[in-house]
Amino acid sequence: MSNTQIPNLNKYKIILASKSPRRQDLLKETGIQFEVFVKDNIDESYPNNIPINKVAEYLSQKKSEAYNNLLSKNTIIITADTIVIAENQILGKPSSYSHAYNMLKLLSGKMHNVITGVTIKSSSKKISFSAVTHVWFNKLNDYEIEYYLNNHKPYDKAGAYGIQEWIGHIAIKKVEGSYFNVVGLPVQKLYSELKKF
């Protein structure tokens, strides 16, 4: 399939710099042709003085710098980072069962924000943006949290959950904003920005 729905992209080789199968699937479903290339061990630290709602965008830009050597005249790199913010805390990927358990306890019965920062970069141009989705969780009991962690092991997901999994079906009361942003990539906004790029 060619990029005929975005004619100006036909001359570009598009690289998605993400190992997330969810991001890869979402971009594939737009019909855009792309390759996946991932570098390991990219530093994902950020300065303490960045506003909390700008961290994901900052990290997407920082990730894009690691791919500068791949940029040529006809290459576009897409990098992204997703964070969950609850009670003014950033919830990244959990490091252990107890860490994931505590994250889900914090999300239970409350609203939180999911923010994905995206950077689109060529050798001559760069744009970055963030997409924010508000997610409301029902109250979870201990058994439900334990069942989810034991059966789905969401250690590769910010906030310790995947909205497309069991927990999304039984526990998410309301979503305001892009659902796909919570899955990991705001494809509607990305598609729109690529058309302008």
Sequence and secondary structure as in RCSB ss.txt:
>XXXX:A:sequence
MSNTQIPNLNKYKIILASKSPRRQDLLKETGIQFEVFVKDNIDESYPNNIPINKVAEYLSQKKSEAYNNLLSKNT
IIITADTIVIAENQILGKPSSYSHAYNMLKLLSGKMHNVITGVTIKSSSKKISFSAVTHVWFNKLNDYEIEYYLN
NHKPYDKAGAYGIQEWIGHIAIKKVEGSYFNVVGLPVQKLYSELKKF
>XXXX:A:secstr
   TTSGGGTT EEEE    HHHHHHHHTTT   EE   S       TTS GGGHHHHHHHHHHHTTGGG  TTE
EEEEEEEEEEETTEEE   SSHHHHHHHHHHHTTSEEEEEEEEEEE SS EEEEEEEEEEEE    HHHHHHHHH
HH  TTSGGG  TTSHHHHHHEEEEES HHHHHT  HHHHHHHHHH 
